[in-house]
Amino acid sequence: MFRRTFSRPWFFATALFVVLLAANLLVLPSFVSSANIAGTLAVAAPLVLAAMAATPSILSGGGGIDISIGPLIGFVNVFIIGVLVGNGIDSPWLVIPAALAVGLVAGLANGVMVAYIRLQPIVATLGSYLVLLGLALVVMRQPGGSAPEWLLVFGSSIGPLPGALILVALALAGWAVLRRLPYYRSLIGVGSDERAAFTAGVNVARVRLVAYGIGGLVAAFAGIALTALVRSGDPNLGASYTVVAIAAVVLGGTAVTGGVGGMVGSIIAAVDILLIQQLLSATRVPSFWIQVAYGAILLVALAVNAGIRSAGKGLR
């Protein structure tokens, strides 16, 4: 039993979570108090959703790291504030579908470039990264605007529930449904062995297109969560989520070669990164060390998860 658990992709992230949670409770026990839990989850939500958004493209294989996730999150933020709310469109029945549509279209555009035009994912999504950064500055050159009242509840509480938890739960519920569909088996198959999947009759290009589309859709949820958190628009915020999201996916046990891993590990690892941020802040470590921590996490996670996968193969 222990050997099987040890070989699971998310084992390292889970063990790290236990250690970091204990350390945070020792240094700053109030951060999980009932008075602070909604605010803590509001900070965590964009990070968790960014990690979830980066997961499908990596699972699809072919070196599918989508580095445009961060700028897409930032663009959704300024699109909501600068384009929709700025022009008097503030109904949730219009804002949320429009924001999700932006994320889906951006994700599908990446998917077309990767799956059909056959550009390298890093090249295609780098182009998208730059385009989305530029568009965000075109829409809003400096931070400003104000989020509508209904959106702010996703940064506080909706009745007894933290609002941010609802956004994460919606995205996770969608993924849970997807896992029960034949598409999920095709996604893992393509990521594990593209040639074998093609030989078995799987439409590899379509599987990858959908994977990038799902990533863009979840990134839009992250953009909504970010808007609820900052309560305004800021064209400079999104890009920072790219490195964090990729680090969380790798830390969560998803193989960069594809076909191994999933959302659970990415979510746990994203919370790990939040706990690291909290711990460094509580101990008054200079903020630039956070970037050093991200790089160290990425390198250690690659090494440890490679070891865990090797151990898992040895146990079969």
C-alpha positions as CSV (number, residue, x, y, z in Angstrom):
1,M,0.0,0.0,0.0
2,F,2.7,2.5,1.0
3,R,4.7,1.6,-2.1
4,R,1.8,2.3,-4.4
5,T,1.1,5.6,-2.6
6,F,4.8,6.6,-2.9
7,S,4.7,6.0,-6.6
8,R,1.7,8.3,-7.2
9,P,2.6,11.5,-9.1
10,W,1.2,13.8,-6.4
11,F,3.0,12.1,-3.4
12,F,5.8,14.7,-3.2
13,A,3.4,17.6,-3.4
14,T,1.2,16.1,-0.7
15,A,4.2,15.5,1.6
16,L,5.4,19.0,1.0
17,F,1.9,20.4,1.8
18,V,1.9,18.7,5.2
19,V,5.3,20.2,6.1
20,L,4.5,23.7,4.8
21,L,1.1,23.7,6.6
22,A,2.7,22.8,9.9
23,A,5.4,25.5,9.4
24,N,2.8,28.1,8.6
25,L,0.7,27.2,11.6
26,L,3.7,27.6,13.8
27,V,4.8,30.9,12.4
28,L,1.3,32.5,11.6
29,P,-1.5,30.3,13.0
30,S,-4.1,33.0,12.3
31,F,-3.9,32.6,8.5
32,V,-6.4,29.7,8.6
33,S,-8.7,31.3,11.2
34,S,-12.4,31.7,10.4
35,A,-11.9,35.4,10.0
36,N,-9.1,35.0,7.4
37,I,-10.1,31.9,5.5
38,A,-12.1,33.7,2.8
39,G,-9.3,36.1,2.1
40,T,-6.7,33.3,2.1
41,L,-8.8,31.4,-0.5
42,A,-9.3,34.5,-2.6
43,V,-5.5,34.8,-2.8
44,A,-5.1,31.1,-3.6
45,A,-7.9,30.9,-6.2
46,P,-6.1,32.6,-9.2
47,L,-3.0,30.6,-8.4
48,V,-4.9,27.3,-8.2
49,L,-6.9,28.0,-11.4
50,A,-3.7,29.0,-13.2
51,A,-2.1,25.7,-12.4
52,M,-5.3,23.9,-13.5
53,A,-5.2,25.9,-16.8
54,A,-1.7,24.8,-17.5
55,T,-2.3,21.1,-16.9
56,P,-4.3,19.9,-20.0
57,S,-1.8,21.1,-22.6
58,I,1.1,19.5,-20.7
59,L,-0.9,16.2,-20.4
60,S,-1.4,16.2,-24.1
61,G,2.3,15.7,-24.7
62,G,4.4,17.1,-27.5
63,G,6.1,19.5,-25.2
64,G,2.8,21.3,-24.7
65,I,3.8,23.9,-22.1
66,D,1.5,26.9,-22.6
67,I,3.4,29.9,-21.5
68,S,0.6,32.3,-22.5
69,I,-1.6,31.2,-19.5
70,G,-0.4,34.2,-17.3
71,P,-1.0,36.9,-19.9
72,L,-4.4,35.4,-20.8
73,I,-5.4,35.7,-17.1
74,G,-4.3,39.3,-17.1
75,F,-6.1,40.0,-20.3
76,V,-9.3,38.6,-19.0
77,N,-8.9,40.9,-16.0
78,V,-8.6,44.1,-18.1
79,F,-11.2,42.9,-20.6
80,I,-13.7,42.7,-17.8
81,I,-12.8,46.0,-16.3
82,G,-11.7,48.0,-19.3
83,V,-13.9,46.7,-22.1
84,L,-17.1,45.4,-20.4
85,V,-17.6,47.3,-17.2
86,G,-15.9,50.4,-18.8
87,N,-18.7,50.4,-21.4
88,G,-21.5,49.9,-19.0
89,I,-21.8,46.1,-19.3
90,D,-21.8,44.9,-15.8
91,S,-24.4,42.1,-15.6
92,P,-23.0,38.8,-14.5
93,W,-25.1,37.1,-17.2
94,L,-23.1,39.0,-19.8
95,V,-19.7,39.5,-18.1
96,I,-19.0,35.9,-17.1
97,P,-19.9,34.3,-20.5
98,A,-18.0,37.0,-22.4
99,A,-14.9,36.4,-20.2
100,L,-15.1,32.6,-20.6
101,A,-15.5,33.1,-24.4
102,V,-12.3,35.2,-24.5
103,G,-10.4,32.5,-22.6
104,L,-11.8,29.7,-24.8
105,V,-11.0,31.5,-28.1
106,A,-7.4,32.3,-27.0
107,G,-6.9,28.7,-25.9
108,L,-8.3,27.3,-29.2
109,A,-6.1,29.7,-31.1
110,N,-3.1,28.2,-29.4
111,G,-4.4,24.7,-30.1
112,V,-4.8,25.5,-33.8
113,M,-1.2,26.7,-34.1
114,V,0.1,23.7,-32.2
115,A,-2.1,20.9,-33.5
116,Y,-2.8,21.9,-37.1
117,I,-0.1,24.4,-38.1
118,R,2.3,22.2,-36.1
119,L,4.3,25.0,-34.5
120,Q,6.3,24.1,-31.5
121,P,4.2,24.8,-28.4
122,I,6.8,27.0,-26.8
123,V,7.0,29.1,-30.0
124,A,3.3,29.3,-30.6
125,T,2.4,30.2,-27.0
126,L,5.3,32.7,-26.8
127,G,3.7,34.5,-29.7
128,S,0.4,34.5,-27.8
129,Y,2.2,35.6,-24.6
130,L,3.4,38.7,-26.4
131,V,0.2,39.4,-28.2
132,L,-1.9,39.2,-25.0
133,L,0.5,41.3,-23.0
134,G,0.3,44.0,-25.7
135,L,-3.5,43.8,-26.0
136,A,-3.8,44.2,-22.2
137,L,-1.8,47.4,-22.4
138,V,-3.9,48.6,-25.4
139,V,-7.1,48.1,-23.4
140,M,-5.7,49.6,-20.1
141,R,-2.4,51.4,-20.0
142,Q,-2.3,51.6,-16.3
143,P,-4.2,50.0,-13.3
144,G,-7.7,51.4,-12.8
145,G,-11.4,50.9,-12.9
146,S,-13.6,49.2,-10.4
147,A,-15.2,45.7,-10.3
148,P,-19.0,45.5,-10.0
149,E,-20.3,44.6,-6.6
150,W,-21.5,41.1,-7.6
151,L,-18.0,40.2,-8.7
152,L,-16.4,41.2,-5.4
153,V,-18.2,38.3,-3.6
154,F,-15.8,35.9,-5.3
155,G,-13.1,37.6,-3.3
156,S,-15.0,37.4,0.0
157,S,-17.9,35.1,0.9
158,I,-21.2,34.0,-0.6
159,G,-23.2,33.1,2.5
160,P,-21.2,30.6,4.5
161,L,-18.9,29.7,1.6
162,P,-15.8,31.6,0.5
163,G,-16.6,32.9,-3.0
164,A,-13.2,31.9,-4.4
165,L,-13.9,28.3,-3.5
166,I,-17.0,28.4,-5.8
167,L,-14.9,29.3,-8.8
168,V,-12.4,26.6,-8.1
169,A,-15.2,24.1,-7.5
170,L,-16.8,24.9,-10.8
171,A,-13.6,24.3,-12.7
172,L,-12.9,21.1,-10.8
173,A,-16.4,19.8,-11.4
174,G,-16.0,20.4,-15.1
175,W,-12.8,18.4,-15.0
176,A,-14.4,15.6,-13.0
177,V,-17.1,15.3,-15.7
178,L,-14.4,15.3,-18.4
179,R,-12.5,12.5,-16.7
180,R,-15.6,10.2,-17.2
181,L,-15.7,10.9,-21.0
182,P,-13.8,8.9,-23.6
183,Y,-11.9,12.2,-24.4
184,Y,-9.9,11.9,-21.2
185,R,-8.6,8.4,-22.2
186,S,-7.6,9.8,-25.6
187,L,-5.8,12.8,-23.9
188,I,-3.7,10.5,-21.7
189,G,-3.1,8.2,-24.6
190,V,-1.9,11.0,-26.9
191,G,0.3,12.4,-24.1
192,S,1.8,8.9,-23.4
193,D,2.4,7.8,-26.9
194,E,1.3,9.9,-29.8
195,R,2.1,7.3,-32.5
196,A,0.3,4.5,-30.7
197,A,-2.8,6.7,-30.2
198,F,-2.8,7.7,-33.9
199,T,-2.5,4.0,-34.9
200,A,-5.4,3.2,-32.6
201,G,-7.6,5.7,-34.5
202,V,-7.4,8.7,-32.1
203,N,-7.6,12.1,-33.8
204,V,-4.4,13.5,-32.2
205,A,-4.8,17.0,-33.5
206,R,-8.4,17.3,-32.2
207,V,-7.4,16.0,-28.8
208,R,-4.6,18.6,-28.5
209,L,-6.9,21.4,-29.8
210,V,-9.5,20.6,-27.1
211,A,-6.7,20.4,-24.4
212,Y,-5.6,24.0,-25.2
213,G,-9.2,25.1,-25.4
214,I,-9.8,23.7,-21.9
215,G,-6.7,25.4,-20.6
216,G,-7.9,28.8,-22.0
217,L,-11.3,28.3,-20.5
218,V,-9.9,27.6,-17.0
219,A,-7.5,30.6,-17.4
220,A,-10.6,32.7,-17.9
221,F,-11.9,31.5,-14.5
222,A,-8.6,32.5,-13.1
223,G,-9.0,35.9,-14.6
224,I,-12.4,36.3,-13.0
225,A,-10.9,35.2,-9.6
226,L,-8.0,37.7,-10.1
227,T,-10.4,40.5,-10.8
228,A,-12.4,39.7,-7.6
229,L,-9.1,39.7,-5.7
230,V,-7.7,43.0,-6.9
231,R,-11.1,44.7,-7.4
232,S,-9.9,46.6,-10.5
233,G,-8.0,46.1,-13.7
234,D,-4.2,45.9,-13.9
235,P,-2.4,45.0,-17.2
236,N,0.8,44.1,-15.4
237,L,-0.5,41.4,-13.1
238,G,-1.1,38.4,-15.3
239,A,2.4,37.5,-16.6
240,S,3.6,36.5,-13.2
241,Y,1.2,33.6,-13.1
242,T,2.9,31.8,-16.0
243,V,6.0,30.6,-14.1
244,V,4.0,29.8,-11.0
245,A,1.4,27.8,-12.9
246,I,4.1,25.7,-14.7
247,A,6.0,25.2,-11.5
248,A,2.8,24.0,-9.8
249,V,2.0,21.5,-12.6
250,V,5.5,20.0,-12.4
251,L,5.6,20.0,-8.6
252,G,2.2,18.2,-8.7
253,G,3.7,15.3,-10.6
254,T,2.5,16.0,-14.2
255,A,5.3,14.8,-16.5
256,V,6.5,17.5,-18.9
257,T,6.5,14.8,-21.6
258,G,2.8,14.3,-21.2
259,G,0.4,11.4,-20.3
260,V,1.1,11.3,-16.6
261,G,-0.4,13.4,-13.8
262,G,-3.6,15.4,-13.4
263,M,-5.5,18.2,-11.8
264,V,-5.3,16.9,-8.2
265,G,-1.5,17.2,-8.1
266,S,-1.6,20.6,-9.7
267,I,-4.1,21.9,-7.1
268,I,-2.1,20.6,-4.2
269,A,1.1,22.0,-5.6
270,A,-0.5,25.4,-6.2
271,V,-1.5,25.5,-2.5
272,D,2.1,24.5,-1.7
273,I,3.4,27.5,-3.5
274,L,0.9,29.8,-1.7
275,L,2.1,28.3,1.6
276,I,5.7,29.1,0.6
277,Q,4.7,32.6,-0.2
278,Q,2.9,33.0,3.1
279,L,5.8,31.5,5.0
280,L,8.4,33.8,3.4
281,S,6.2,36.8,4.0
282,A,5.6,35.9,7.6
283,T,9.3,35.5,8.3
284,R,10.0,38.8,6.5
285,V,12.2,37.3,3.8
286,P,12.9,39.8,1.0
287,S,10.4,39.4,-1.8
288,F,13.0,38.7,-4.5
289,W,13.7,35.4,-2.8
290,I,10.3,34.3,-3.8
291,Q,11.5,34.1,-7.4
292,V,14.5,32.1,-6.3
293,A,12.1,29.7,-4.4
294,Y,10.0,29.2,-7.6
295,G,13.1,28.2,-9.6
296,A,14.3,25.9,-6.9
297,I,10.8,24.3,-6.6
298,L,10.7,23.7,-10.3
299,L,14.2,22.0,-10.4
300,V,13.6,19.9,-7.3
301,A,10.2,18.9,-8.4
302,L,11.5,17.7,-11.8
303,A,14.2,15.6,-10.1
304,V,12.0,14.2,-7.3
305,N,9.1,13.3,-9.6
306,A,11.4,11.7,-12.1
307,G,12.7,9.6,-9.3
308,I,9.2,8.7,-8.1
309,R,8.1,7.7,-11.6
310,S,11.2,5.5,-11.9
311,A,10.4,4.0,-8.5
312,G,6.9,3.4,-9.6
313,K,8.1,1.5,-12.7
314,G,10.4,-0.6,-10.5
315,L,7.5,-1.6,-8.3
316,R,5.4,-3.0,-11.2
